[in-house]
Each structure stands twice: as C-alpha cells, then as structure tokens.
Amino acid sequence: MRKILATGLAMLMASVPAHAQDQLELVQADSGDSAWILTATALVLLMTLPGLALFYGGLVRSKNFLSVLLQCGAIAAIVSILWGVLGYSIAFADGSGGVIGSLRNFMFSNFVIGDGVVLRDGTTINEALFAMFQMTFAIITPALIVGAWVERARFGWVIGFCALWSLLVYAPVTHWIWGGGWLAEQNVVDFAGGIVVHTTAGISALIVAIMLGKRIGWPKTLMLPHSPALTVAGAGLLWVGWFGFNGGSALSADFSASTAIINTHLAASVAALTWIFIEKLKVGKSTAVGFATGAIAGLATITPAAGSVGPMGALILGLLAGGICFYAVGLVKNTLGIDDSLDVFAVHGVGGMLGSILLAILASSTFDGQGYAEGMGMASQLWVQVKAVGAVAAWSAVVTLVIGYMVSMAIPMRVSEDAERDGLDISSHGERAWDLD
C-alpha cells in the first residue's frame, strides 16, 4: 500500500510545474497540527455565523435585524463557492510577477493528498485543510463591510459587490502577502490579517459609506442599537473565535499558536477596558456596546502582530487600540460626516493598520518581542509595513470604487426611501425578525 501511495504521489508531483515543485516538500502529516487547524477553521467560521451577524444585528434598529443576518449568511455562501472555484487559486497558486496566482488550483484541483502532504512555511497540514482554513478568512473579510451599509443597501447589490470584491480585492492582496507575492518577498509581516483582512475591509467600508450616502434622518435622528445584549453576545463569539483566527494562523499546535492566543486575549481585554474608561470620562457612563466595540478594536489591532510581539507589546497595542479607535469613530462621523454606520473603518480599518505598522516597533526585544526576519531591523521593517499598508489601502479604495459603480449599473446600490423607512426586513425579505404582536 505504501509503495502504491508513494508512486501515486510521485506521479502527482510530476504534474506540478517545475517552479512550483521547488517550493514543495512531501512530509508526513502531523495529526496534532491537523486537529488544531480543523478546530480553528470551525472557530473562524463561527466568527461570521453567528458572531459577526449578532454583533452587527444588535447594533441596528429592530426593523433591519434580519437583513443583517441574511447578508452575512449569503456572503458566507457566495464567497465559499467562489473561493473553491477561483479565489484560492488566485491567492495561493504559483503565479508570475508576484501579483496574482495562476489557475493551477481552479475548482480546488491539484491538491496533494494522502499521507504525504504539501508543506507551507514549515507546517505539516494537508493542502485541503489549508484551503478550507483560508476560506473562512475569505468569508469574514467582505462580511465585515456589511457594517458600513446596513439599513440602506439593496440586497442584490450587496451580493454582487461582495462576490466581485472577494476575487478582485481580497484574493490578490492575499497573494501579495500570504501567497508568496511581491510584498511577501519584501518580508512584510501580517500574522493573521491586519492588512489582508482589516485594512482591505476597513478602507472599502469607508468608500462604500461615502458612495451610498447617509441614512435617512442621520445624524439628526437617534438610531440607537435595538439590542445591546445581542451585540455583546456576538462580540463574545467573535472574541472566542479570534483564538482560532490568530492562534490558527500559526498553522501548527505549538508555542507560536499559544503566544498568539495569549497576545490576542490580553489586547482585547485592555482595549475593552480602555474604551469604557474613556466613555466614563466623556459621557459619564460605561456602556455594554462600548465594552464590546473596544474588545473588537483590540482584537483587530493585535491580529497582524500576534506572532511578532510579546505580552508587553500586546498590552500596549490594546491600550492604543481602545483610545485611538474610540476617537476615530468621532472623527469619521462627527468631523467628516460619513455615515459608516457600525464604524467598520474606525474599528477594523484603523485598528488593523495601527497594529500592522506598530508591530515593527513592538517586535523589538526591548518590548520582549519575537524579533525580526533575517536581514531586517526596526527601521527597515517599519518602512516595509508602511509601504504595504499604503499599497493595499490604495488598491482597496480604487477597486472598491470601480466594483461599486459596476454592480450599480445592473442593480441599484440603495433601496427606495419608502423601503428604508419600512425597514429592510419587510421591504426586502418579507419577514420580521421579531413578532411583537
């Protein structure tokens, strides 16, 4: 049996292009690593459904709650299909020029299977598992943008936009950084998605919010969260799921996964407390929504740095996340007058970019960090991180603008005024989330 398997694997490897074979190594799968990444995959999917759906759903008015849940669910479904058909191949198949992958893994084809597996950066999980784990990241990233358009975007436009966005923004940026692309070649560090996930989603959310315009009555009419309890429950699920998000990004059950989870938890804790402390000083009360939002800001900020910093760095990032993201909310809404309804840019965008840049400082041994790649120092790492954030932000903004207008030519971006006043649950879906009669 082993001889047959070895022969089959050799034949399969022979079908891989020569340049790809140079980057692959056949090894025995590690059952412990595989079990952990299987678990982490489930945890990251939990972050979108029901974690993010409940977090966002609790923040909108009751007449729009169901629409948020349905958008998150539909995005998860369409992105999963597209990831299997084309997205994974664009992101991780060997390409040319370091910009985009090839079609080698079109329709999830040409995976190396069996007891021998393909190593990626020294890990020992099979490629099918790696692809599924990465699928959950591809799902949650466009789902994060939902918070920018809640209560006014047309459902058909949402699905069309997210489908194209996952292929034209998320997948290429993933290739640049995690797929061996041009930024990876410059030693950019993004442990779990501060640039790939949070910068792309945050910048795109800001652009979409500007394109859609303000909700009817905003900001003069108070639009309070209909269920802070659901928001806190959703934040709790996100917090737990983030252990898989960051800890799973080590792609192994080892010290790096453990330290990533420790850093994740510390940053979220400090950011949540910082947020409600500022609330107490400014408005006289600490709120449940503030605690939940602060925790998410801390989680987004530690994401790129979870594998680079030590506990001291995690505490510093959490403190900065709670303060800077808090004031970013006011800057976007009050100063700039942009109705980024659920603060996607201020929390995820600002947090992700902040952590992506500051990791170059906090990875230093001065802060008990994990150090830098060979040949990299603080100054060179800082420059590379800033360059990567700038390039990805620019790409995300331009392509989001193009996709938004392209889809709107077939499906209007925004529902009618009557539909918006009635609420999207009834006007778009013919259902109510809550039967209060």
C-alpha positions in Angstrom: 0.0 0.0 0.0 2.8 2.4 0.9 4.5 1.7 -2.4 1.3 2.4 -4.3 0.8 5.6 -2.4 4.4 6.7 -2.9 4.1 6.0 -6.7 0.8 8.0 -6.9 2.3 10.9 -5.0 5.3 10.9 -7.3 3.1 11.0 -10.4 1.1 13.8 -8.9 4.2 15.8 -8.1 5.4 15.3 -11.6 2.3 17.1 -12.9 3.3 20.2 -10.8 5.2 22.9 -12.8 8.9 22.8 -12.1 8.9 26.2 -10.4 6.2 25.1 -8.1 8.0 21.8 -7.2 10.9 23.8 -6.0 8.7 25.2 -3.2 7.0 21.9 -2.2 8.2 19.1 0.1 6.5 15.8 0.8 6.3 15.0 4.5 4.1 13.1 6.9 1.1 14.9 8.1 1.1 15.8 11.8 -2.2 14.7 13.5 -1.9 17.3 16.3 -1.4 20.2 13.9 -4.2 18.9 11.7 -6.6 18.6 14.6 -5.9 22.1 15.8 -6.4 23.7 12.4 -9.6 21.7 11.9 -10.8 23.2 15.2 -9.5 26.7 14.3 -11.4 26.5 11.0 -14.7 25.9 12.8 -13.9 28.8 15.2 -13.2 31.3 12.4 -16.4 30.3 10.6 -18.2 30.8 14.0 -16.9 34.4 13.9 -19.1 35.2 10.9 -22.1 33.0 11.7 -23.4 33.8 14.2 -20.7 36.0 15.8 -20.5 39.0 13.4 -24.1 38.6 12.4 -25.3 39.0 16.0 -22.7 41.8 16.8 -23.9 43.9 13.8 -27.5 42.8 14.1 -27.8 44.1 17.7 -26.5 47.5 16.6 -29.1 48.2 14.0 -32.8 49.1 14.6 -35.1 46.1 15.1 -36.7 46.5 11.6 -33.4 45.8 10.0 -32.1 43.0 12.2 -33.0 40.1 9.9 -31.5 41.8 6.9 -28.1 41.9 8.6 -28.2 38.2 9.4 -29.2 37.3 5.9 -26.5 39.4 4.3 -23.8 37.7 6.5 -25.2 34.3 5.6 -25.5 35.0 1.9 -22.0 36.4 1.8 -20.6 33.3 3.5 -22.3 31.1 0.9 -21.3 33.0 -2.3 -17.7 33.6 -1.1 -17.3 29.9 -0.2 -18.3 28.9 -3.7 -16.1 31.5 -5.4 -13.2 30.6 -3.1 -13.4 27.0 -4.2 -13.8 27.8 -7.9 -11.2 30.5 -8.3 -10.4 32.6 -5.2 -8.0 30.1 -3.6 -6.1 29.6 -6.8 -5.7 33.4 -7.3 -4.5 33.7 -3.7 -2.2 30.8 -3.3 -1.3 29.1 -6.6 2.1 30.0 -8.0 1.8 32.9 -10.3 4.1 35.2 -12.2 5.3 38.7 -11.2 4.2 38.3 -7.6 0.8 40.0 -8.3 -1.7 37.2 -8.8 -1.8 33.4 -8.7 -2.3 31.0 -11.5 -5.3 28.7 -12.3 -3.4 25.7 -11.0 -5.9 25.1 -8.2 -9.0 26.0 -10.2 -12.0 24.2 -8.7 -9.9 23.1 -5.8 -7.9 20.9 -8.1 -4.3 19.6 -8.0 -4.2 19.3 -4.2 -1.5 16.9 -2.9 -3.5 14.3 -1.0 -2.8 11.2 1.1 -0.3 10.6 3.9 2.2 12.8 2.1 1.3 16.5 2.3 2.5 19.8 1.0 4.4 21.9 3.4 3.7 25.6 3.5 6.2 27.6 5.5 7.3 24.6 7.5 3.8 23.4 8.5 2.5 19.9 8.4 -1.2 20.1 7.4 -2.6 18.9 4.1 -3.5 21.4 1.4 -7.2 20.7 1.5 -7.2 21.7 5.2 -5.1 24.8 4.5 -7.6 25.8 1.7 -10.6 25.4 4.0 -9.0 27.3 6.8 -8.2 30.2 4.4 -11.8 30.0 3.1 -13.1 31.1 6.5 -10.9 34.2 6.3 -12.2 35.0 2.8 -15.7 34.7 4.2 -15.4 37.1 7.1 -13.5 39.8 5.3 -16.3 41.1 3.0 -18.8 40.3 5.8 -17.0 43.0 7.9 -18.0 45.6 5.3 -21.7 44.9 6.0 -21.5 47.3 8.9 -20.9 50.3 6.5 -24.1 49.8 4.5 -26.7 48.4 7.0 -30.2 49.7 6.8 -30.0 51.1 3.3 -28.1 48.9 0.8 -30.0 46.7 -1.7 -29.6 43.0 -1.1 -28.8 42.1 -4.7 -26.2 44.8 -4.9 -24.6 43.6 -1.6 -24.2 40.0 -3.0 -22.9 41.2 -6.4 -20.4 43.6 -4.8 -19.1 41.1 -2.3 -18.7 38.4 -5.0 -16.5 40.6 -7.2 -14.8 42.2 -4.2 -13.6 38.8 -2.9 -12.0 38.0 -6.3 -10.6 41.4 -7.2 -9.6 42.8 -3.8 -9.2 40.1 -1.2 -7.7 37.3 -3.3 -5.0 39.4 -5.0 -4.0 41.1 -1.7 -3.8 37.6 -0.1 -1.4 36.5 -2.8 0.7 39.6 -2.4 1.3 38.9 1.3 0.4 35.3 2.2 0.8 33.6 -1.2 4.4 34.5 -1.9 3.7 37.7 -3.8 5.6 40.9 -4.2 5.0 42.1 -0.6 6.0 38.7 0.9 9.3 39.0 -1.0 10.0 42.2 0.9 9.4 40.5 4.3 6.1 42.1 5.1 4.7 40.8 8.4 0.9 40.1 8.7 0.5 37.2 11.0 -3.3 36.8 10.7 -4.7 39.6 8.6 -4.2 43.2 9.8 -3.5 44.1 6.2 -5.1 41.3 4.3 -8.4 41.4 6.3 -8.8 44.6 8.3 -7.1 47.1 6.1 -8.9 45.9 2.9 -12.3 45.7 4.7 -11.9 49.0 6.6 -10.8 51.1 3.6 -13.5 49.5 1.4 -16.2 50.2 4.1 -15.3 53.9 4.1 -15.5 54.1 0.3 -18.9 52.3 0.2 -20.3 54.5 3.0 -19.4 57.6 1.0 -20.9 56.2 -2.2 -24.1 55.2 -0.5 -24.7 58.4 1.4 -26.3 58.8 4.8 -29.2 57.0 6.2 -32.5 59.0 6.1 -32.5 61.2 9.1 -28.9 60.7 10.1 -27.4 62.2 12.2 -30.3 64.3 13.5 -32.4 61.3 14.3 -31.1 59.0 17.0 -30.6 55.5 15.6 -29.9 53.5 18.8 -28.9 49.8 18.8 -32.1 47.8 19.3 -30.4 45.0 21.3 -27.1 45.7 23.1 -27.5 42.3 24.6 -27.2 40.6 21.2 -24.2 42.8 20.4 -22.4 41.7 23.5 -23.2 38.1 22.8 -21.9 38.5 19.2 -18.7 40.1 20.5 -18.2 37.2 22.9 -18.5 34.8 20.0 -16.1 36.9 18.0 -13.6 37.0 20.9 -13.6 33.2 21.3 -13.5 32.7 17.5 -10.5 35.0 17.3 -8.4 32.4 19.2 -8.8 30.3 16.1 -8.3 33.3 13.8 -5.0 34.3 15.3 -3.9 31.0 17.0 -4.8 29.0 13.9 -2.7 31.3 11.7 0.4 29.7 13.3 -0.7 26.6 11.2 0.6 24.4 13.9 -0.2 23.4 17.5 3.0 24.9 19.0 4.4 27.7 21.0 3.6 30.3 18.3 -0.1 29.4 18.5 -0.1 29.6 22.3 1.6 33.0 22.4 -0.7 34.3 19.6 -3.7 33.4 21.7 -2.2 35.0 24.8 -1.5 38.2 23.0 -4.9 38.2 21.4 -6.7 37.9 24.8 -4.6 40.5 26.5 -5.0 43.1 23.8 -8.8 42.6 23.7 -9.1 42.9 27.4 -7.1 46.1 27.7 -8.8 47.7 24.7 -12.3 46.9 26.1 -11.4 48.4 29.5 -9.8 51.4 27.9 -12.9 52.1 25.7 -15.3 52.1 28.6 -12.9 54.2 30.8 -12.9 56.9 28.1 -16.7 56.6 27.8 -17.0 57.2 31.6 -14.8 60.3 31.4 -16.6 61.7 28.3 -20.3 60.8 28.8 -20.5 59.8 32.4 -21.4 56.1 31.8 -19.6 53.0 30.6 -21.8 51.0 28.2 -22.1 47.4 27.2 -21.8 48.4 23.5 -18.7 50.3 24.3 -17.1 47.3 26.0 -18.0 45.1 23.0 -16.7 47.6 20.5 -13.5 48.2 22.4 -12.8 44.5 22.6 -13.2 44.1 18.8 -10.9 47.1 18.3 -8.3 45.4 20.4 -8.7 42.1 18.5 -8.4 43.8 15.1 -5.3 45.7 16.2 -3.4 42.7 17.6 -4.2 40.5 14.6 -1.2 41.4 12.4 1.2 41.4 15.4 0.0 38.4 17.4 3.0 36.3 16.3 5.6 39.1 16.5 5.1 40.8 19.8 5.3 39.6 23.4 2.7 40.2 26.2 4.1 43.7 26.8 3.5 44.6 23.2 0.0 43.1 23.3 -0.9 45.3 26.3 0.5 48.4 24.6 -1.4 47.7 21.3 -4.6 47.0 23.3 -4.3 50.3 25.2 -3.7 52.2 21.9 -6.5 50.4 20.1 -9.0 51.4 22.8 -8.0 55.0 22.7 -7.2 55.7 19.0 -10.2 53.7 17.6 -12.6 55.4 20.1 -11.6 58.8 18.8 -11.5 57.6 15.2 -15.3 56.9 15.5 -15.9 60.5 16.3 -13.5 61.7 13.6 -15.3 59.8 10.8 -18.9 60.5 12.0 -18.7 63.9 13.6 -15.9 65.7 11.8 -16.0 64.1 8.4 -19.8 63.5 8.4 -19.5 60.0 6.9 -22.2 57.5 7.9 -20.1 54.4 8.3 -23.0 53.1 10.3 -21.3 50.5 12.5 -17.8 52.0 12.5 -16.1 49.5 10.3 -13.3 51.8 9.2 -12.7 53.3 12.7 -12.6 49.9 14.4 -11.3 47.4 11.9 -9.5 49.7 9.4 -7.8 51.9 11.9 -7.1 49.0 14.2 -5.7 46.8 11.5 -3.4 49.5 10.1 -2.3 50.6 13.6 -1.2 47.1 14.5 0.4 46.4 11.1 2.7 49.4 11.5 3.5 49.4 15.2 4.5 45.7 15.2 7.7 46.9 13.6 8.5 48.7 16.8 7.0 46.3 19.3 8.6 43.2 17.8 11.9 44.5 19.2 13.5 42.7 22.1 13.2 45.9 24.1 9.5 45.1 24.4 10.1 41.4 24.7 9.0 40.9 21.1 9.9 37.9 18.9 12.4 39.9 16.8 12.6 40.4 13.0 13.3 38.3 9.9 16.9 37.8 8.9 18.3 41.0 7.5 15.5 43.1 8.8 15.7 45.7 11.6 13.2 48.1 13.2 13.7 50.8 10.6 13.6 48.5 7.5 10.6 46.6 8.9 8.7 49.8 9.7 9.3 51.1 6.1 8.1 47.8 4.6 5.0 47.8 6.8 4.0 51.3 6.0 4.5 50.7 2.3 2.4 47.6 2.4 -0.4 49.3 4.3 -0.4 52.2 1.8 -0.3 50.0 -1.3 -3.2 47.7 0.0 -5.2 50.7 1.1 -4.9 52.4 -2.3 -5.8 49.1 -4.2 -8.8 48.5 -1.9 -10.1 52.1 -2.4 -9.8 52.2 -6.1 -11.1 48.7 -6.9 -14.0 49.1 -4.4 -15.0 52.3 -6.2 -14.9 50.6 -9.6 -16.8 47.5 -8.4 -19.4 49.5 -6.6 -20.3 51.5 -9.7 -20.1 48.5 -12.0 -22.6 46.5 -9.9 -24.8 49.5 -9.5 -25.2 49.7 -13.3 -27.1 46.4 -13.1 -28.6 46.6 -9.5 -29.1 49.9 -7.7 -27.0 50.3 -4.7 -29.6 51.7 -2.4 -33.2 50.8 -1.6 -36.0 53.3 -2.1 -36.9 55.8 0.6 -40.1 54.0 1.4 -38.3 50.7 1.8 -35.7 52.3 4.0 -38.4 53.8 6.3 -40.3 50.5 6.5 -37.1 48.6 7.3 -35.3 46.1 5.1 -36.7 43.0 6.9 -40.1 43.6 5.5 -39.3 45.6 2.4 -36.5 43.4 1.1 -37.3 40.0 2.6 -41.0 40.0 3.6 -40.2 38.8 7.1 -39.9 40.2 10.6 -37.1 39.2 12.9 -39.3 39.7 15.9 -43.1 39.0 16.3 -44.0 41.6 18.9 -47.8 41.4 18.4 
